Amino acid sequence: MSKHVWSDLAELPRSGATAPSTSQPARAEFGADVAAALADLRSRHGLTTVSSAAEGNTADEIDAIRAELQRGVSGVNRRGLLQLTGAAAVFALAGCWHKDPDTLVPHANQPEGTTTGNAVWYSTTLRSGGRAVAVIAKTYDGRPIKLEGNPDCPLNNGTVADNQGNVARGKLDTRTQASLMDLYDPDRRQTGPGRKQGDALQAIGWDELDATVGAALKQGPVTLITGPIDGPARRQLIDDLKKAFGARLTHAAYDAYAPDAAIAARGLAFGDAHAKPATLRLERASVIVTLGSDLLGGGQTGLPEQIGFGDFRRRIGHGEAATTGQLISFEPTLSQTGALADVRVRCAMGELAIVAWAIADEVAKLIGATLPASARQALDANRGALALKPIASAEHAEGLDPIAYTARQLVAAKGKGLVYVGGATHCGANSVPLHVAANYLNAILGNEGVTIETGSNAASAITPSISATERALTAASGGTLIVVDANPVFSLPMAEAAVKAATTVVVLADRGDETLFAGNDGALLAPTPHGLESWGDAEPRAGVFCLQQPCIQPLWDSRAAEESLMAFAVAAGVAPDAFKAAKPEKAAARVAVCSRAPLWDALAHGVRPWQDYVRSVWLAKVRQGGGDERAFWTAALARGCVGGATAADSAAPAFNDAALAGAAPVAPTAPARFELVLSASRIMRDGAQANNAWLQETSDPVSKATWDNYLAVSTGDWQKLGLPWYAKHTVVTLTVGAAKVKVPVHMQEGQHPGTLELFLGWGRTRAGQIAMPDDTRLRGGIDGVTVNGFALEGAGHQRWGLAADATLEIESYEIANTQSHHHMDGRDVALDDVVELHRKDPKLEARGHHHALWQTGADGREHGRLNLWGHTHIFPGRRWGMVIDMNQCIACQACVVACTVENNVPVVGRDEVRKGREMHWIRIDRYYSGHSRNDKRAEERPGDQGYIEKLDVEVVFQPMLCQHCGHAPCEEVCPATATMRNEEGLNIQVYNRCIGTRYCSNNCPYKVRRFNFYEYSKYRAGPHGSGAPFDRVVGNLVSEGSTSSQAELSQRPLEMVLNPEITVRSKGVMEKCNFCVQRTREVREVEKASGRKHRDGAITTACAQACPTEAIVFGDINDESTRVSRTVAAAPTGYAYLLLDKELNTRPSVAYLRRLRHRPVTAEDVPTPHAAHGPRDAAGTQGFDDEQSSHGEQH
Amino acid sequence: MSEAPRPTTFRVPVSPVDIIRRYWLSLLVLLVVVVFGVQFFRTSFYDKGYAPEQPIAFSHARHAGLNGIDCKYCHFNAERGKHAGVPPMSVCMGCHSTLAGVMANSPEIQKLNEIADKGSYTENGVVHEGGVVHWKRVHNLPDFVYFPHKWHVAAGVACQTCHGPVEEMAVVRQHATLSMGWCLECHRRGNYIGGRSHDPEKPESFSVGTANYDVQRARIAYDDVVRFTERTTAASAGGAHGDTAHGETHTQVSTDDDHSATAPSQQYTTKLLPSSGGLPPHYQEAMKQVVAENPQLKDLPNWRLADLPETHRKIYGELIAQDVDEFKRQYPDKPVTAEQEREFFLRRSFMNSPTQCSTCHQ
């Protein structure tokens, strides 16, 4: 393995001349024979390199480092330096001068049972991507500052226990975590209702709004577009509205990724009764096959699927069966799911339907079914067009046919498999055939009703549908259009004309969005509160009822959307009694004692408060039996979630062969120059949270890009574009039909040649300052962030496989990509392995890096280890540590956002990210292995298109955070002792001692330290060009002085999100992960008061708390009974390792579990159809467990 | 060849006058820098002695000193949470409510009532909302300091140890530097270090915050840093509290004769409120009745219920008698009805004490 020191890097020639090769990792330490055996075995099985080698060694990344090194300090001479120094001294003194008086504002009446400075947790429910997630909100003096999953809601908990008997509990996904910033978003409408007037909103009062809308609603058609509806009260409201307006009302639920094709295909296959979106039960699956779909980041799935995937993966640790936990992906682009796949097969977009039917054919053969004639005919005609790369296998020189292999795996896991076609729902003529094939497979394999089912769909749910929305929008012509919690104009190209055609447009949203401004002048905005400010309910799955309660008084003048709808109906004179304030005299009395504005408003207008409506519906529908109302309501509010008994699964529906008549796959059309795939952005989804700086700065899991949309181009297509493969910052003009956009290019490994991928969800123009920089100069005229992929959709909402062309532009544009930051210097940190290899050759156990983790001798010293440190730290009591299982990590970035929220990590903005200054304390590194563009051979054979097209990669995701080393390199070089070890094993950073030398960061081998180059947290957005160092508004705004009035608050609400339990760091200070010391301290105080030791798991870090798949486990590693210790002890020898400990003797507190893949190594690994659970599987399981125990004895 | 010119000689100014005449500007600058520097380091850096003018001229000397109200009567948050907390407005209004409030004629109290009534007030052109007083913060620790009041109170550290003789301050000021070295003054002594003493030779022996309660208690006896005050608060005056938490520093119990409200003594002892007699039967009846009518009162801390010890009843009796006197003084024409007395009683017993038992019984 070639390693480079910094001085070498600066001397390297331009990239492209002699790019250093990725080679075998340094295995010398295991002994020559083992290394040779390993290399031999790996090459025989078609495995080329080990994952981490790609990092830090590539030519273009060395370029980036060289540029950084050569940048230097520009033109400051001695005199200038003295002047600057003097000025700095003066300003430093000025800064120390007596502080402005700070204001303390007490309670008027302190609520009983509260203590200032102690947090209060509320359970409530939020919606992310239209789906409800039960959360608990930590409020501090009335401000929500952190969200966590509600462990009382079954959808937030795992079901499959790990080998320690623990299941994931109270998990939360990335976007819901980040929705806290939406609450404090200064770009929300602050000043009440508005009427569109040109490009601005003219303020009107609520009375005027209600009167205007009420008058319009008295006659003519009424169209109501909402987001997805569920929850008894929300559903009741829709039903009541339908009753009130009668046939005049057309309602449609809308979501940009509504699974129309999937529903249509289910209707065809299983009859109309099953034409519903299916619920995925990944936790029950043993083999998952995805066809061109991102199961984890694809827009149609969310937290329950992520948790289910964690459960699915968890079984690997159990060694349940040889086929267990296998994920096979067929896809044209590298998706998050494909990156996690055990076997990933690239294919062109157009081939997917044929692949699906070919698998169905093989499966049918194996289980003795007959493929329907129409499908067989179409398949026979097109099968020849398939050219899939075989799966490498030692016993088969030509490799294994991926289709036959997949079919055998599916048959072996009969009844526990899952074929998923979710995301590729809009791929033109092949959409329905693809879905029907998947339904057919699931039906004949007996998966239907087990891993995929509709029986647990909530009765109160109204499924979103794009086609229904289109019909409803068309019906709005000349009538009234009310849009609630949806933004069709942004994501539905036909909506703009429909909005213009409506006579009255009312948008119920938290800001004037694209839909409002698409309307004619006079369109009305009724501001709605954030989910944390309002009441509501949800039923995410049948029998699971979630209640939403406000955790903060509404910050601005807003009214719940549901209450607005009721008020409109009352104003129109069509409201049923349920919408009217009951017992006005009693209501008046309540108003007298309760001055809360929302309640007042509703009652004053004779409208029933939405809170009251929710309560009554819940008492009527959710309360089982006739218990005490007050007790029921209080308990429901406290718990946040009622029920939880999962509904019985429906019986597996029968597959209707007639469905196949219209579902034969269509042959791939003559390929255009490029095939464009429009996929859901893995972080932004549909762009609803585009103004959220936390999300904007979160890296895409695969490309690691932040802040920008980009066009992903296959590595094989660079020559097609006329580029050298190492070219950076390229811009192309993308032509799709008549549309042309200029968009920056990202080179994506693993993507099928000829495929382009552009992400949807970007390009919001009315979301606010963060979503849309107002200065095009800063983008250099490149569309970048402003590319709205929805506008490029083809006919019938075709998003996959659009014919497209791309031509090179002269401009350059730098995507703020974090991949090349924080080099590991090519060191071998992310290890992966093939489970079958391990089983085959017990000798390979020697690959294990370290056999004794976290162990020291009786005298507290390690024996036989070279030690630069004078003494070894001793941790007499606790030592906090962590285990990170790379199998479980799905790179969803929930940990990154959770850490950001918990620790007041500032957002730095796009420009600073480009300079490598992002502040995230935890990041998820992405490593490629296998053949890649970085392979030297690719360059030696530039014209060999055939070779390039064979290029493929495997991916390892590795969460990286401060390792809290026992021998920390950072501590040794700090001249101020600002970083030091505490007696609980934390490597702590003392901010007020830090003088900003950054020596620690230079000396950190893990590159996890972050330096505050600016006062990021205090950065105030000004107009561009007003001296602001960054190109856009950034996150956490902290003001000088204090906040004491509503007027001041409106200028900078974002500072309310700060966690008061942790410092806001200032300029010139180094910071890093502190293992959430404030959380450990909090529990320690409880211990101190009670005199009892905390329960294992009571203390956990924000990242471990959030992780939906429980990849991160935190606890005391000095105690052998804790989960973290037992997890390491239970891992097969060599599978748990400490990063760089052997090389550098850093003694980290964080252990990693290797990424394991199921790959067919020999013929035995391909299950035979007649012995699906035969002796081979049992032997495999046995072997795995045996090895565990025997290694335990050896060491 | 010309002769080389003779070197010119200069007279070196030696007299102080000459020095001043020549370098007056430099000296002046130096003087200014020195004066400002000293001033800066003495005061501004640590804000020691910082005493801002508050919106209401609240006198701790009067409340804590003259009237002997326990610190934690108002700052009840100190023993429960991180912050000592500014008392909620309801605590002020408990005594100083508009009707028959204590010191109702004082202009400052009138200001207070006005703030509560109007819901906002204006100061220097800035509108302060919420119907509460927006106090100027005196003690402000830096962001990176984690200082929980709770543990210091639990360890028996007197408020005055850090905040100085607050009961003598008419305008409260910052007493200590609150610097890190100042914190270490205590923590280095080992009195608050769990399990082991700090050995200056061994830096690693230093730790903070893991103290064991018994260890702390045992060490209090020879603590020469923390000046434990002898606190006799109003509630503990009867001597019936039986609380020995103060260890060796047991308090001299004052007698009922000690009615005089004198200036606070140097030992920080607070004075008793006058008390006489027990709680009249009709008060006890009223209390029971109220509890029966309002079942939610059962959720309130126990001390508020009718099973208060005799000493407390005495005190409440006194307080209510004061209320009655005040009422008679303000409204000489009106008779004091039983309802009126009950009102006073409820106000004193239920509405005006956000404290818990441990507020007085530490």
Interface residues (C-beta under 8 A of the other chain):
Chain A: L93 C96 W97 H98 K99 P101 D102 T103 L104 V105 P106 H107 A108 N109 Q110 E112 T115 T116 G117 N118 E983 V990 Y991 N992 S1044 S1045 Q1046 A1047 E1061 T1063 V1064 Q1078 R1081 R1084 E1085 K1088 G1091
Chain B: F40 T43 S44 F45 D47 Y50 P52 N77 R80 G81 K82 H83 G85 V86 P87 P88 M89 S90 A116 V126 V127 H128 E129 G130 G131 V132 V133 H134 W135 K136 R137 N140 P142 D143 F144 Y146 P148 K150 W151 E204 S207 T210 A211 Y213 L300 P354
